[in-house]
């Protein structure tokens, strides 16, 4: 799996700039998958904005007909028709 160097640099810079954030990085491996989350939420307004944004993102995914389940993600290349 790839390292999170870029992501950690990004969250470090956002912290230095006083930005409130929630960053989730998902790495899909051959046999196992990994997710990391970094956050800096220090105000009620920041928490409300993050929750509102997450709600809108998932509402948008649902509107597009994406089936969100608790199963592990599959490899999209594996499902392609090779004919």
Helices and strands as residue ranges (DSSP letters): H 5-16, E 21-28, E 33-40, H 44-63
